[in-house]
């Protein structure tokens, strides 16, 4: 009798996905060593000019997106109907719920970098983004005018798989991992750091996403660093409202009295809610200063 086909665990699927989405060292060498990409602020997003299959498009530079996305409502015909019909249907988790997309292969150019990448095509308007699968091989610094990319050292797939110690797709584990610590942070936990380390914010990867530690009203919690997060404040799942002691001010706005992200301390921070999130989201507005994402050292370094 034939042996039953092996069922892949989510962890095995993740390993396979990393291998499929990694490039060879020869392909890495062909990438430009540096690039200086101009951007504009539009509706709170970092907007860049790009080309998909030779067609001009505007896209959001989004560290919170693991994969590039194209709105076919905004840019019909950029991907042919034939290729769209062949694309694998994929559910897309959005802050407001689940939508549908089709996985397609395209040629994407941003400034002087051109790559063949997977992209999710969706009918939802306003969601064309340059995700991590386009720029994950680069360190990048974002200043008031440019996204400055510098190629990071090559990382073979085996190295990426080795750092994963658990299955990041177990929703229960994700909730436990991101659930706030109800115990307030004691002063004894604060240690004197090296002067340069004061301006570094370490991150850990979950797939292609970057997770950082932060504090909201003295409660420790994990957040996804997301340049596509346009709100002036933080975004969180509604179930964290009581756990993080969020208040409503006189103008009926949700407020966190105190937020700490690495060296950044802020008071009276606006809070928005999104029902399908697994983690809090923080965007560049909460930083309000230039910073560099160092892929090799897995940290965000602030200029001051």
Protein Blocks (a to p, Z undefined) as FASTA:
>chain_A
ZZddddddfklmmmmmmmmmpccfklmmmpcfbdcdddddeehiacddddeehiacdddd
dfkbmbdcddfklmghkacfklmmmpccdddddfkbccddddddddddehjaccdddddd
dfbehiaccdfklmmmpccdddfkbccddddddddfklmmmmpmbdfklmklmmmmmpcc
fbdcdfklpccddfklmmpccdddehjaccddddeehiacdddddfklmbgcddddfklm
mmnopacdfkopacdfbacehjbccehiacdddfkbcbdcddfklnopacdddfklopad
dfZZ
